[in-house]
Amino acid sequence: MLELVAISYSPWSEKARWALDHHSVLYGEVEHLPMLGEPALRKRLGKWRGKISIPLLLKTDGAVHDSFEIAEYAEEIGSSPVTLFPDEKREMIVGWSEQSETALAAGRALVSTSVLQDVKGRPN
Ligand SMILES: N[C@@H](CCC(=O)N[C@@H](CS)C(=O)NCC(=O)O)C(=O)O
């Protein structure tokens, strides 16, 4: 059984989820707790160095990292007759995905700043 390690409020996780659902791929979902969940995840992946990003899709023989790669994997194993990556539009889709990375990263920076300010504003 495939297992999607995801963060419920993350747009990248939603992107991966959406592609898997589009192709009716069966998977379970595990909520990742940033920082706290990392040691257990590293142990599971056998990856002790380098960056780990969420979402990732755990398979019996490894993992698929990155929401775009998960979407491509869903396309490979999924059952929908409607392709997510029509050949003639593939280049454009890759371009949009790269641009969305910039926008999503900017959104994450804004959220992180807000969270930091929220914590600072709390009484001790
Ligand atoms: N290109 C990645 C980006 C995913 C991403 O940035 N995920 C964030 C969580 S929403 C993350 O894992 N950050 C970990 C970190 O910054 O150390 C994808 O498409 O999956």
The ligand as an SDF file (V2000), in Angstrom:
LIG
                    3D

 20 19  0  0  0  0  0  0  0  0999 V2000
    9.3050   21.0670   -4.5460 N   0  0  0  0  0  0  0  0  0  0  0  0
    8.7190   20.4420   -3.3920 C   0  0  0  0  0  0  0  0  0  0  0  0
    8.4610   21.4940   -2.3300 C   0  0  0  0  0  0  0  0  0  0  0  0
    7.7480   20.9480   -1.1060 C   0  0  0  0  0  0  0  0  0  0  0  0
    8.0310   21.7630    0.1270 C   0  0  0  0  0  0  0  0  0  0  0  0
    8.6970   22.7980    0.0940 O   0  0  0  0  0  0  0  0  0  0  0  0
    7.5420   21.2750    1.2330 N   0  0  0  0  0  0  0  0  0  0  0  0
    7.7860   21.9000    2.5140 C   0  0  0  0  0  0  0  0  0  0  0  0
    6.5990   21.7020    3.4390 C   0  0  0  0  0  0  0  0  0  0  0  0
    5.1570   22.4320    2.8880 S   0  0  0  0  0  0  0  0  0  0  0  0
    8.9480   21.2180    3.1900 C   0  0  0  0  0  0  0  0  0  0  0  0
    9.0270   20.0190    3.1830 O   0  0  0  0  0  0  0  0  0  0  0  0
    9.8420   21.9540    3.8100 N   0  0  0  0  0  0  0  0  0  0  0  0
   10.8940   21.3380    4.5780 C   0  0  0  0  0  0  0  0  0  0  0  0
   11.9850   22.2890    4.8320 C   0  0  0  0  0  0  0  0  0  0  0  0
   11.8810   23.4260    4.3850 O   0  0  0  0  0  0  0  0  0  0  0  0
   12.9270   21.8550    5.4700 O   0  0  0  0  0  0  0  0  0  0  0  0
    7.4560   19.7070   -3.8190 C   0  0  0  0  0  0  0  0  0  0  0  0
    6.8860   20.0910   -4.8510 O   0  0  0  0  0  0  0  0  0  0  0  0
    7.0520   18.7390   -3.1720 O   0  0  0  0  0  0  0  0  0  0  0  0
  1  2  1  0
  2  3  1  0
  2 18  1  0
  3  4  1  0
  4  5  1  0
  5  6  2  0
  5  7  1  0
  7  8  1  0
  8  9  1  0
  8 11  1  0
  9 10  1  0
 11 12  2  0
 11 13  1  0
 13 14  1  0
 14 15  1  0
 15 16  2  0
 15 17  1  0
 18 19  2  0
 18 20  1  0
M  END
$$$$
